[in-house]
Each structure stands twice: as structure tokens, then as C-alpha cells.
Amino acid sequence: MDTRKSKKRTIFDIHYLWYLFTHNKRWFALSLILCLCCAAAYIYFVHPAYSVTGKLLITEKRNSSAVSNASLLLQNQLPFNLGSSLGGSIGVENEKEILRSRLLSRKVVKRLGLYTEYRHYYGMKGRLLYKGSPVNVLVNEDVLDMIDNSLPMTRYQIDLSIYKNAEGYRVEGKLKENKKKIIIPEQTFKTLPATIQTEIGRLALTENKTLTSKQAKRFNDDYRLDVRIVPPLIAANKFSNRLSFNSAAKKATNTVNLNMNDESILRGIDYINTLAEEYNDLSTEEKHKEVRKYDEFVRTRLKNLDVELGLTDENWASYKQQFKVTEPKVDAEEVIMKKSEYEAQLVGLGIQLQLLEYLKEYVDDPSNIYEII
């Protein structure tokens, strides 16, 4: 009887692993080929994403004892009527939400035409073309507003395929209305520009004259171009979701980095730069609007004050003449001086009370419910 203890086999036994590999090498080879095919398909079909970063300084006005209350009303306003300066990181966080808002992003999308996406197909892979498409598809402003206003009940989307050959251009596509698909009749054109009629409006096709010689060389032969048009609000939501923020420095709380992940580096750069421009323009527009409102309010009140003060001067002259307050025999010089000071103070208080009445009248007026006080 063999009393020797058998060695316990473990998974780290080299001889055992070699045995498994040699007796199952077909399965190992098949798994390796399958993994390589999956990796190749992922690299071929999945679109790349690049990270673009821009730096933005968000300024905030601080309270100062050297300025009047009227100046504080104008200086402490943040964009979009958020109110007086909140100070520190709270105000910056509010500005970040404004930068991420869909309405501001929609302005950028419409300005850059990002609601239209072009892809050049060769084989089965489509490459995004930003400012490099040989054909531009233009949409009327009224159509864009209509498909935006139809949201969220109805979502429109236009998909076109443009085929270029020696004979000209062949265009086919479909219009999606929620889940309903409406086929756009196939049309051929020898040259561009041309127009295509759809259920929601006309599309204009024009040649892109801004291509460089290197870019135009890619489209000398036959090609296929796929075009997708979505509502600007949908595109704006897509781009705003890709936007993220982080502090540029630990101590600089008002300086933030705008990070954008996008398939096109140039498109990401343009989006961040245009977003900063639109943000500054809206902020300036809001401040100008506040100044105009304040100026209008002051001018109106000064007119009323001018009338009231004119009446006050006349009444005051009559009062002095009636009671002869300046006659030396009636009042001593010292009494007259003191009395004049008291009366001047009373007039000032009366003017202030009248101003408060004007402010109360302005606030109580229903037409001024959303105006600046």
C-alpha cells in the first residue's frame, strides 16, 4: 500500500495549466479571435470623444459703503435678474447653472448651426464633418421655431442621404414625427443650389464654397453624405449635458474651467468660445436693461417732483408774505435762522414722504409686477 501523500493540485500549477491549454487550444484560439473582432468593431463603429477645456472668469460686484442705494441696485445685479451679489461660491454656482441652461445653449446651437450634423460615409463607417461638408443643408428660421415649439408633444427629425456621382446629386430621406416615418420622395439634381419640399417646410441645398483645397480633394470622387436635422432645443440639451465645470485654481473661486467632451475638437472649441460670448452678451444686455429701467423711473419721478416743488415754492412764498416771517420787528435774527432750518427740514421730510408715496404707487401698479424696484 502506497502511504505517500499525494500533492494537492492548485490552479497555479504550471504543468496543469499547460495541460489545460494544450488540450483546449482550439477554444483558446476561438476566444482570442472573437475578442479581437469585438475590439476591432468597437474601434471602427464607436465615435471618438475629445476633451476641450476653456477658462472663464465670473465677476461679482461687492457691497460698498461709498455708493448709494441706487448704485447698489445697479452694481450688485447678476445676469438674468438673479438679484444682489450672493458672494463667494454661491453666486458662482448660480452662474454655472445659467451657463448650462438650455436657452443659452440654444442661442449657441442656432448661431453655429449645430442642429444639423453631417457625416461622410466610406464603407460602413461615418466620419463627422464639422465645417468640412461639401454640401450645406439650410433650414428656414420659421421651421426651426416651429419644431422647437412642438416639443415635447411632437418631436421632428429629418434624415437625408446625399449621393454624389458624375451625373449630379441624388437625395433621399425621411421625416420622423415621433415614431411615425414619412418618406421624402427621391430627387436628383445636376447642380446645386436646389430645394427639397418636406411636410414641415423647405430645405435648401447649397455647395460649400469655404472648403480648402485639401478638404475639397476628399470629395472629388463619388461620395455619400448623411445629414441629420434635429430641433435646436434637442441639440442644445445634448451639448449642455456634455458641459462640466471645475475650479481653475484652489484659491480662485470665481475662475472656472468649462470642459466639453465632443467628437470634434474644433466643434468643442467653437461651442465653448461662443457660449462665453453669448453669456457675456446676455449679462451686458441685462445690465443695460436695468440701467434703462432705472433711468426711466428717475426721469418720471423727477418730472413729478419738479411740479410738486414748484407748487411748494409758490405756497411757501404766499405763507411768508401772509405771516411776514422776515420782518425784523416780529422775529429776531436768531429765531428767524432757527425757524428757517426747521422749515427746510420739514420740506425735506415732506419731499421724502412724497417719494415714498411715489414708490408705493409704482409697486402697487399691477403693470409693474415684474419690473425692477
LINSUL-V303591 format. One record per residue. N is the residue number from 1. RES is the residue in one letter. PSI is psi in radians with two decimals (none if undefined). OMEGA is omega in radians with two decimals (NA if undefined). D_CENTER is the distance of its C-alpha to the mean C-alpha in whole Angstrom. Layout:
BEGIN
N:RES:PSI:OMEGA:D_CENTER
N:RES:PSI:OMEGA:D_CENTER
END
This chain:
BEGIN
1:M:2.25:-3.12:86
2:D:2.01:-3.09:83
3:T:0.09:3.12:82
4:R:2.43:3.13:79
5:K:2.29:3.12:76
6:S:2.48:3.12:73
7:K:2.38:3.12:70
8:K:2.18:-3.10:67
9:R:2.28:3.11:65
10:T:2.94:-3.12:61
11:I:-0.29:3.14:58
12:F:0.18:3.10:58
13:D:1.99:-3.07:61
14:I:-0.75:-3.12:61
15:H:-0.66:3.14:64
16:Y:-0.69:3.10:63
17:L:-0.71:3.10:59
18:W:-0.64:3.11:61
19:Y:-0.77:3.13:63
20:L:-0.71:-3.10:60
21:F:-0.80:-3.08:58
22:T:-0.55:-3.11:61
23:H:-0.14:3.12:62
24:N:0.52:-3.04:58
25:K:-0.45:3.11:57
26:R:-0.73:3.13:56
27:W:-0.66:3.08:54
28:F:-0.76:-3.14:52
29:A:-0.72:3.13:52
30:L:-0.71:3.12:50
31:S:-0.69:3.13:48
32:L:-0.76:3.13:47
33:I:-0.72:3.14:47
34:L:-0.73:3.11:44
35:C:-0.72:3.12:42
36:L:-0.67:3.11:42
37:C:-0.72:3.11:41
38:C:-0.73:3.13:38
39:A:-0.72:3.13:37
40:A:-0.72:3.12:37
41:A:-0.67:3.12:35
42:Y:-0.80:3.14:33
43:I:-0.59:-3.06:32
44:Y:-0.74:-3.00:33
45:F:-0.52:-3.10:30
46:V:2.26:-3.10:27
47:H:2.45:3.13:25
48:P:2.76:3.11:24
49:A:2.25:3.13:21
50:Y:2.56:3.14:20
51:S:2.18:3.13:19
52:V:2.35:-3.09:17
53:T:2.35:3.04:16
54:G:2.68:-3.10:15
55:K:2.36:-3.10:16
56:L:2.32:3.09:14
57:L:2.12:3.12:16
58:I:1.98:-3.08:15
59:T:2.56:3.10:18
60:E:2.41:3.12:20
61:K:2.44:-3.13:22
62:R:2.66:3.06:26
63:N:2.52:3.14:28
64:S:2.38:3.12:31
65:S:-0.18:-3.08:35
66:A:-0.11:-3.13:35
67:V:2.76:-3.10:33
68:S:2.98:3.11:34
69:N:-0.61:3.11:32
70:A:-0.66:3.12:30
71:S:-0.66:3.11:29
72:L:-0.65:3.14:27
73:L:-0.62:-3.12:26
74:L:-0.64:-2.99:24
75:Q:-0.54:-3.03:23
76:N:0.12:-3.09:22
77:Q:2.28:2.98:19
78:L:2.86:3.11:16
79:P:2.65:3.10:13
80:F:0.47:3.07:12
81:N:0.76:3.10:16
82:L:-0.18:3.11:16
83:G:-2.87:-3.09:20
84:S:2.87:-3.08:22
85:S:2.21:-3.12:21
86:L:-0.36:3.08:22
87:G:2.57:3.02:23
88:G:-2.56:-3.02:23
89:S:-0.28:-3.10:20
90:I:-0.83:3.12:20
91:G:-0.66:3.12:17
92:V:-0.70:3.12:16
93:E:-0.66:3.08:15
94:N:-0.71:3.13:14
95:E:-0.56:3.08:11
96:K:-0.71:3.12:10
97:E:-0.62:3.09:10
98:I:-0.75:3.12:7
99:L:-0.51:-3.12:5
100:R:-0.04:-3.06:6
101:S:2.60:-3.11:5
102:R:-0.56:-3.12:6
103:L:-0.71:3.09:6
104:L:-0.70:3.11:2
105:S:-0.58:3.12:3
106:R:-0.66:3.09:6
107:K:-0.74:3.14:6
108:V:-0.77:-3.11:6
109:V:-0.76:-3.13:8
110:K:-0.63:-3.13:11
111:R:-0.65:-3.11:11
112:L:-0.12:-3.12:12
113:G:0.59:-3.07:14
114:L:-0.06:3.06:13
115:Y:-0.21:3.08:14
116:T:2.25:-3.12:17
117:E:2.32:-3.11:19
118:Y:2.41:3.08:22
119:R:2.30:3.11:25
120:H:2.08:-3.07:28
121:Y:2.25:2.96:31
122:Y:2.08:-2.99:34
123:G:-2.23:3.12:36
124:M:-0.02:-3.07:34
125:K:2.35:3.10:31
126:G:2.29:-3.13:28
127:R:2.25:-3.13:26
128:L:2.35:3.08:23
129:L:1.99:3.05:23
130:Y:2.03:-3.06:20
131:K:0.41:-3.14:21
132:G:0.29:3.14:24
133:S:2.40:3.12:25
134:P:-0.32:-3.14:28
135:V:2.36:3.05:27
136:N:2.34:3.07:24
137:V:2.00:-3.05:24
138:L:2.41:-3.12:22
139:V:2.39:3.13:21
140:N:2.55:-3.12:21
141:E:-0.66:3.13:19
142:D:-0.63:3.11:21
143:V:-0.73:3.12:21
144:L:-0.75:3.13:17
145:D:-0.65:-3.11:17
146:M:-0.79:-3.11:20
147:I:-0.42:3.02:19
148:D:-0.75:-3.12:16
149:N:-0.34:3.12:18
150:S:-0.31:3.12:20
151:L:2.61:0.01:18
152:P:0.00:-3.07:19
153:M:-0.71:-3.10:23
154:T:2.25:3.10:23
155:R:2.15:3.12:21
156:Y:2.58:3.05:22
157:Q:2.35:-3.14:22
158:I:2.22:3.08:24
159:D:2.14:3.13:26
160:L:2.56:2.98:28
161:S:2.13:-3.10:30
162:I:2.11:-3.13:31
163:Y:2.18:3.14:35
164:K:2.27:3.05:36
165:N:-2.98:-3.08:40
166:A:-0.46:-3.10:43
167:E:-0.32:-3.13:43
168:G:-2.44:-3.07:39
169:Y:2.40:3.03:36
170:R:2.23:-3.04:36
171:V:2.29:3.04:33
172:E:2.80:-3.13:33
173:G:-2.95:-3.14:31
174:K:2.70:3.07:30
175:L:2.18:3.11:27
176:K:2.21:3.05:26
177:E:1.66:-2.92:26
178:N:-2.06:3.14:26
179:K:-0.10:3.14:29
180:K:2.38:-3.14:31
181:K:2.19:3.12:31
182:I:2.07:-3.09:32
183:I:2.30:3.04:34
184:I:2.13:-3.07:33
185:P:2.45:3.13:36
186:E:2.39:-3.12:37
187:Q:2.63:3.11:37
188:T:2.53:3.14:38
189:F:2.38:3.08:38
190:K:-0.68:-3.14:40
191:T:2.93:3.05:37
192:L:2.65:0.26:34
193:P:2.80:3.12:32
194:A:2.89:3.13:33
195:T:2.60:3.09:31
196:I:2.26:3.14:31
197:Q:2.28:3.07:31
198:T:3.09:-3.12:29
199:E:-0.42:-3.08:30
200:I:-0.06:3.12:26
201:G:-3.10:-3.10:27
202:R:2.59:3.02:27
203:L:2.40:3.14:26
204:A:2.27:3.11:27
205:L:2.19:3.12:28
206:T:2.74:3.06:28
207:E:2.51:3.11:30
208:N:1.87:-3.10:27
209:K:-0.04:-3.06:29
210:T:0.04:-3.12:27
211:L:2.48:3.03:28
212:T:2.92:-3.13:30
213:S:-0.60:3.12:34
214:K:-0.72:3.13:33
215:Q:-0.74:-3.11:31
216:A:-0.46:-3.13:33
217:K:-0.50:-3.14:36
218:R:-0.37:-3.03:34
219:F:0.42:3.08:34
220:N:-0.63:3.14:38
221:D:-3.08:3.10:39
222:D:2.55:3.13:38
223:Y:2.90:3.06:35
224:R:2.29:-3.13:33
225:L:2.17:3.08:29
226:D:2.32:-3.09:27
227:V:2.31:3.08:24
228:R:2.24:3.12:22
229:I:2.18:3.14:19
230:V:2.83:3.06:17
231:P:2.44:-3.14:15
232:P:-0.60:3.12:12
233:L:-0.64:3.10:11
234:I:-0.80:3.09:13
235:A:-0.69:3.13:11
236:A:-0.71:3.11:8
237:N:-0.67:3.13:9
238:K:-0.77:-3.11:11
239:F:-0.67:-3.14:9
240:S:-0.54:3.09:7
241:N:-0.44:3.12:11
242:R:-0.18:-3.06:12
243:L:2.34:3.08:10
244:S:2.84:-3.07:13
245:F:2.62:2.95:14
246:N:2.70:-3.09:17
247:S:2.37:3.13:19
248:A:-0.53:3.12:20
249:A:2.76:-3.10:24
250:K:-0.69:-3.08:26
251:K:-0.46:-3.10:27
252:A:1.46:-3.08:23
253:T:-0.38:-3.11:21
254:N:-0.04:3.09:19
255:T:2.11:-3.08:18
256:V:2.65:3.03:16
257:N:2.27:3.05:15
258:L:2.04:-3.10:12
259:N:2.30:-3.13:14
260:M:2.19:3.03:13
261:N:2.12:-3.07:16
262:D:2.76:3.14:16
263:E:-0.46:-3.14:19
264:S:2.20:3.11:19
265:I:-0.76:-3.12:19
266:L:-0.70:3.13:18
267:R:-0.69:3.09:15
268:G:-0.72:3.11:14
269:I:-0.79:3.14:14
270:D:-0.69:-3.12:13
271:Y:-0.83:-3.11:9
272:I:-0.76:3.14:10
273:N:-0.76:-3.13:11
274:T:-0.62:3.09:9
275:L:-0.76:3.11:6
276:A:-0.69:3.12:9
277:E:-0.79:3.14:10
278:E:-0.66:3.11:7
279:Y:-0.79:3.12:7
280:N:-0.69:3.14:11
281:D:-0.74:-3.14:11
282:L:-0.66:3.10:10
283:S:-0.79:3.12:12
284:T:-0.70:3.13:15
285:E:-0.71:3.12:15
286:E:-0.72:3.14:15
287:K:-0.71:3.10:18
288:H:-0.66:3.12:20
289:K:-0.71:3.11:20
290:E:-0.73:3.14:21
291:V:-0.74:3.13:24
292:R:-0.73:3.13:25
293:K:-0.74:3.13:25
294:Y:-0.72:3.13:27
295:D:-0.73:3.12:29
296:E:-0.74:3.13:30
297:F:-0.79:-3.11:31
298:V:-0.74:-3.13:33
299:R:-0.73:3.13:35
300:T:-0.76:-3.10:36
301:R:-0.62:3.13:37
302:L:-0.61:3.08:39
303:K:-0.84:3.14:41
304:N:-0.68:3.13:42
305:L:-0.67:3.13:43
306:D:-0.74:3.11:45
307:V:-0.81:-3.10:47
308:E:-0.73:-3.13:48
309:L:-0.59:3.07:49
310:G:-0.75:3.09:51
311:L:-0.66:-3.14:53
312:T:-0.72:3.13:53
313:D:-0.71:3.13:55
314:E:-0.77:3.13:57
315:N:-0.66:-3.13:58
316:W:-0.67:3.11:59
317:A:-0.72:3.11:61
318:S:-0.68:-3.14:63
319:Y:-0.78:-3.14:63
320:K:-0.69:-3.13:65
321:Q:-0.63:-3.10:67
322:Q:-0.78:-3.05:68
323:F:-0.01:3.06:69
324:K:0.96:-3.08:70
325:V:-0.25:-3.12:68
326:T:0.08:-3.14:68
327:E:2.17:-3.07:72
328:P:-0.58:-3.12:74
329:K:-0.46:-3.10:76
330:V:-0.83:-3.08:74
331:D:2.42:3.00:72
332:A:2.81:-3.09:72
333:E:-0.71:-3.12:70
334:E:-0.72:-3.14:68
335:V:-0.69:3.14:68
336:I:-0.73:-3.13:66
337:M:-0.80:-3.12:64
338:K:-0.71:-3.12:63
339:K:-0.68:3.12:62
340:S:-0.71:3.12:60
341:E:-0.80:-3.14:58
342:Y:-0.72:-3.13:58
343:E:-0.65:3.08:57
344:A:-0.70:3.10:54
345:Q:-0.72:3.12:53
346:L:-0.71:3.09:53
347:V:-0.74:3.11:52
348:G:-0.76:3.11:49
349:L:-0.67:3.11:48
350:G:-0.69:3.11:49
351:I:-0.75:3.13:46
352:Q:-0.73:3.10:44
353:L:-0.68:3.11:45
354:Q:-0.67:3.08:44
355:L:-0.73:3.10:40
356:L:-0.66:3.09:40
357:E:-0.70:3.09:41
358:Y:-0.77:3.12:39
359:L:-0.74:3.11:36
360:K:-0.73:3.11:37
361:E:-0.72:3.13:37
362:Y:-0.73:-3.12:34
363:V:-0.66:-3.09:32
364:D:-0.30:3.14:35
365:D:2.07:-3.10:34
366:P:-0.48:-3.12:32
367:S:-0.28:-3.13:30
368:N:0.38:-3.02:28
369:I:-0.56:-3.12:27
370:Y:0.21:-3.11:23
371:E:2.88:3.12:24
372:I:2.34:3.13:24
373:I:none:NA:28
END
